[in-house]
């Protein structure tokens, strides 16, 4: 295959940080090329440079054998480079066709005036959907589409703009398995049409399923490129983190029969008559398909949503009317959407980490900043939070380090019951291993964890016991020795056949 893109010796410096250090990246025509590395490895910086959104300090970019000078995002699109970011960039109250041609409408002159060629734009949109075998109405509102189909609209937009290169940044982060199959089928069609795809993902299974080639970055440097057929997961992980990650899932040896949290007949609009209990020092997994009611159950246990039924903490009957009530009972929640619900992104690390522990770092209503600094420094060191200073704005941290800041916040508040909702979503493999180890340390100290996860290997590897949910109900309970991926999926999907 000939190369459609070559990026040679690309270097990008920020004050005090080398984001990219003399890196290379080559993309062949009609291939799916995975770009992997831990958060902070330089993947996003390289893609922003390719999209024309960020300038680079030195290096060469060749497109179809022609060296490019400096260019902006509009010029990148005209050259056939399209980036589909994690945050979908569509206007929800506009139609699919209006989104696809937004800013590039087809107009026709009539005297001194211009008129939109609405019919032609709808026809072009329909033609692209037909070529991709997508059953979508160009006149449908984007707000009526699932996240997966919104991503497909972004891809259709790229094709109408004659994209030679499509970059997909964590496209599967919010997709169900069925939606992922639709995306993968479309990627195969794009390959057959000689479109080149750069696929960024933390999910190894996807890389080995969809990619032809994989390039690894680490700490802003180029580590190597492999044909997917010639490598394996362990080799890639070692390239990404610079070390072996043996025993990714640590073993919890803590044992206790003491029940620290119990819910009886919990009920609201999304949760249906749920009974649940959690032991001291236990990691209790909760899994199920998207929409099963897992997060809604967590919100009840954190006092965020109203409910009927009874909740007991360490044998005492309590009523949770708000998260404040839950926090007083030692219950913490690391939410699925950490950026909007778990952190104040524009504030510093120290403020985020200490906000739930003000009683411990203040006296007579006055903040003891020396005590606060000492406390936050302790957690930054113990939890290996990578930050240049305690005053770093938390939005500038990687996903794994943001998750650690939230965890530090709750440990500082002396919480004994910690609910993790999708604890490693969007986190690289190295940071995942560190989060797992921190969870294991917490239960080793006698704290208790409820872990909600869509990743079945994570549920199986980390849980001492697990509940399976479906349609707001708990439909199965499995002990450690019973945890099996096929068994969980059969229960979660209400499959009626025989289990092998």
N, C-alpha and C positions, 0 to 999 in steps of 0.2 A: 504493500500500500504506500502511496506517496503521501508526503506530509502536507497538511493544510495549514498547520501552525507550528512555528518554532520560536520559543522564548529562550534566549541565551544570556547567561551571566547577568540575570536581573537582580539588581540590588535596590533596596528601599530602606532609608534610614528615617527614624523619628527621633526626637530629642531623647537621648539616653537609651534608645532601643533600636536594635538592628532587626527589622521586621523580615527582610529577605536578604540573604547574604550570597550573592553570586550563584543564583539558582538557575537550573535548566528545566524546561518542560517542552515536550514535543507531542503533537497530536496528529495522528494519521487520518486520512480521509475515510469516513464511513466506519470509524471505530468508536466504541464506548470506552473511555479512558477514566478510570477512577483516580481521584486525588484524595489521599488520606494522610492523616497525621493527628496528633493530639491537638486540643484547642490551644491556640497560640503558636502553632507550627508554621503559619504563614500562608495557609491555603486561601483564606479570605482576601489577604492583601494581594496575592497573585491574581485572583479573579477580578478584584476591583481595578487592577492595572489593565487587565485584558478588556474590561468593560469600558475603559476610558474614564472611570470615576476617580482614579488615583494616579498621580504622576509617579514616575520611577526615576531614581537617581542615575543609574547607569545600566547598560545592557542593550540588547537588540531584540526586536520583535519582527518576525517574518510571517506574512500571510500570503499563502499561495506563491511562495518563493520571492515575494517582494518585501523589502524592508520598509517598515512603517516609521513615520516620524511620530511626534506627539499627536494625540487625538483625544476627543471628548466623547461622552456617551452617545450623542447623536451620530457622530461620525462612525463610531463602532457599530451601531445598528445598521448604518448604510453599507458598511463593509461586510455585513453578514454575521455579526457577533451578537448573540442574544443571551441574556442571563435571566434565569428564573430563580428568584431569591426565595428563602423560606417564607418571608412575609409576602403573601400574594398581593400584587400591585394592580388590582382591578377596582373599578368603581361599582359598588354593589347595586346601586339603584339605576344603573344603566344596563342596556341589553348587551348580549354577547357581541353582536356586530358592532355596536357603538364603542365597546371597549377595545375590540381588535383594531379598529381604525381611528381610535382616539388620537388626535394630533396629526394624523396622516390621512384625513378624509379625502375621498375622491370627489373633486368639484368640477363643475362644468360652467363655462362662461356663457352668459346670455345677455348680450349687450354689455352694459357696464357692471352687471351684477354676476355673482357666482352662486350656483345652486348645488346642494349636495346630491350626488348620484346614489341615492339610498338603495335603489333596486340593484345597481351594479355591486355595491358593497355587500349586500345580503347574498347575492349570487356567488361572489368570490368566497364568502365565508362558508356557504353551503358546499362549494366545490372542495374546499380544504377538508371539511368534516367528512365528506364522502370519500376522499382519498385516504383518510385515516380510519375509515370505517367507524366513525363516531355518529351516534344518533342524537344530535343536539339541534335544537331550534335556534337559529341566529337571533330571533326576536325575544327569546326568553331572557328574563332578568338574571344577572349574575347572582343575585341574592338567593335565587332558587336552587343553585347548584351546590353540591358537596365540595369540600376542599379539593378532593381528587379531580373533579371535573373542572374546577377553577384552574387547576394546574394544567389540565389539558387545553383549556382556552388559551393560557399563556403560550403553550407550545404551538397551537394553531396560529397565534399572532406572530410567533417567530417564523413560521413557515411562510405566511403571507408576506413577511418582510424579507423573504429569500435568505433565511439564516443558513450559513454554512456550518456554523458552530453554535451549539446550544449548551449552555452551562446550567446544570441542575444542582442547586445547593440544598442538601438535606431534603430531597423531595418527599421522602417517605415518613417524615417525622410525625405527621398527624393522620396517616392513612390506615385504613383497615386492610386486612389481607386481601379481600376482594378488590378493593380500590387499587392496591399495589399491583395486582395481576393485570388490571387495565393499563396502568402506567407502563409496566414492563412490556406488554404487547405493543404499545405505541412506540416504545423505544426500539423494538425490533423492526418495526415498519420504517422508522427514521433511518436506521442503519442500512436497510435495503435500498433506501433512496440516496445513499451516500452522504447523509448528514452526519457530522461528527459531534459527539457528546462528551462533555466533561462532567463526570458524576461524582459529587462530593457526598460522602456518607460515613457515619461511624459504625454502621451495621455491616459486619463482615459477611454474613450470609448473602446479603444483597450483592455485594461486590463480586462474590464467586458465582452468583447466578446470572448477572447481567453484563459485567465488564469483560473486555478483551485484555486490557492492559491496566496496570496499577502503578502509580508513582507515589512515593512516600517522602514527605517533608518532616523534619524535626527541628524545632527551635530556629526556624527561619532558614534552614539549610536543606539542600537536596541530598537525600540519602540514597535513593536508587529507584529504578524502574524494572518491573517484572511483567512477563506475560502471566496472566492469571492461571493458565493451565500449568505453568512451571513453578508455582509457589503454593504455600498453604497458610492457614490462619496463624499458626505459631510463628512462622518466619516473618510475616507482616507485622505482627504485634511486636516482635523483638526489634524490627527496624523502626517502628513508630516510637517506642519508649526507650530504646537503647539498652534494654535488659530483658531477661526472661520474666514472664509473669506466671510463675508456677503457682498452682492452687489458687486460681482467681477467686473462688468462693471459699472463704475461711469457714472452719468448723466451729459451731457454737457448742461449747461443753457445759454451759450453765444449765442446771436443772432445778426446777422448783414446781410444786403443785399449788402455790399460792396464786389465787386469781386476783389480779389488780384492777381489771376493768370488765364489766359485764353489761350487756344490753339485752333487754327482754322485750319482745314483741314491738320492736321499733318500727314506726310507720309514718310515712308522709306521702306526698304525691309521687315520689320516685322510688321510695323504699317500702317494701311490702312485708310486714310482720317478720322482721329479722331478729334472730337470737344469735348473740355473739359473745365469746369470752376470750380474755387474754391473760396468760400467765406471766408471772414475774420472770424476767430474763429470757423471754421467748420472742422469736421473730415469727409473727403470724402473717402469712401471705394472704392477700385477697386478689383474685384474678377473675377473668371473664371477658366476654367480647365487649367491644365499644358500646356504651349505652346500657350496660348491665346494671348500673346503679352503684358502682364501687366508690366513685368520688362523692356521690350524694350521701352514702353511708358515712364516709369520712367527715363530711360537713356536719352531719348530725352529732357525731362523737366529739366534734370541736365546737359545738354550740353555734355554728354558723347558720343553720336552718332549723325552723320549728319542727317538732316531732311529737308523736304520741308514743307511749311506752315508758319503760323504766331503765335508768342507767345507774349503775353502782360503781364506785371507785373505792377499792380496798374494803369492800363490804358495806360501804355507806351509801344510802340512796341519795342521789343528787338530782337537781334539775338544771340543765344547761340552757340558759336563755340567750347566751351570747358567748363569743370567744373569750371574753374576759372571765366568765365563770369557769370555762375549761382551763384557762391558764392558771387560775387560782387552785384548781384541782391537780395541777401538774401535768396537764395534757397539752401537747404541742402538735402543730401541723406544718409539715413542709409541703406546700401545695404543688400541684402539677404544673401550674403556670407560675414559676418562681419570679419571673420578671415583673408581672403586674400584681401578684398577690403575696409574694414572699419578701420582696425587697423594695427599698426606695432607691431607684436606680441612679438618681442624680445626687444622692448623698454619699458620704465617705464610708469606708469599711468600718471604722470605729463606731460611727453612729448607728449603722445597721446592726452591728454585732452586739451592741449594748442596749438597744432600745427596749428590750423586754426585761432588763436587769437593773432598771433605774433604782429600785429599792435597795439593791446591793452596792451601788456605787454612788449613793447620795446620803447625806446626813442632815436632818432637820430641814429638809426641802432644798438643800443646796447640793449641787453636783460636785463630787470629788473627782476632778479630772485626772489626778495622779492615780487614783484607784482604778478609774475606768481604763486608763492607758495600760496599766499593769495587767488588768483582766483580759483586755483584747489582745495584747501582746502574747499572753499565755496561750490563748486559743489559736492564734495565728501560728505559733510555733508547734503546738501539740497536733493541730489538724493539718499542718503543712500547707497553709493557704499561701499561694504564690501572689504576692502583691509588693510593689516597690515601697509602699509605706502605708501606715494606717489611715492616711488622709487620701488615699487613692479613691477616685469615684468608682463605685462598685460596678457600674455598667461597663467599665473598661476591663473587668476581669473576665476570664474564660468561664464557660458554663459550669465546669466542675468546681472552680473556686467560688463562684457565686453560691452554689449549693452548700459548700462548706461554711460560708458566712452565715447562711440561714441556720444551719445546724449549730454553729457556735452561738447564735442568738438564743436558741432554745436551751442549749446546755447551760448557758449562763443564767437562764431563768430557773434553773434547778428542776426542769421537767423530768418526770420519771416515765411517762408514757408518750412515745413519739410516733406520730403517724407520718409515714413517707408516702406521698402520692407520686408515682412514677419517679423514683429517686435518681435514676440515671438517664432520663430522656435527654437526648442531645449532648451527652457527655462522652468524651473519648475513652478508649479502653484503659489507658493508664489511670485516669481520674476515676473510672468505674471501680477499679481494684482498690483504690484508696478509700472510696465511699463505702465499699463493702467491709473493708477492714475497720473503718470507724464504727460502722453499725455493729460489728462483732465485738469491738471494745465496749460499746455501750451496754449490750446485753450481758457481757462478762462482768460489768459493774452492777448488775441487777436491775438495769432499766429494761423497759419492755417496748417492743416495736411492732406496729402494724405496717406492713409494706404492701401497697397497692401497685401492681405492675402488669403491663401487657406483654412483657418479655418473659415467655415461659421458661427459658433456661435460667433466668434470674430468680423466678419464683421457685423453681426446683432446687437451684443451688443454694439459695439463702434461707428458705423457710424451714422452720421446725414443724410447721403444720400449716395447712392452707384451706381457705374457703373458696368455693367457686360460685360466682353469682350469675344470675340470668334474669332479666326482666324485673329487677328490683328485689329479687329473692335470693337467699342462699340455697343452692340446689345440690351442694356437695361439700363434704369435709374430708380432707385427706391428710393422713399422717405422713411423716418424713419418708418412711419406707414405701408409701403408696404413690408418692408424687411421680407422675409420668406424663410426658407431653401429650401423648395420644389420649390418655384417660381424661386429662383436663379438658381437651378440646371436645371430646365426645360429650362430656357433662355440660360444658358451656354452650354447646350448639344444640343440645337436646336431641342428639342423634339416637335413633331407635334401634340401630343394628347391634350386633354382637360385638363386644370388646374383645380384641385378641390379646 
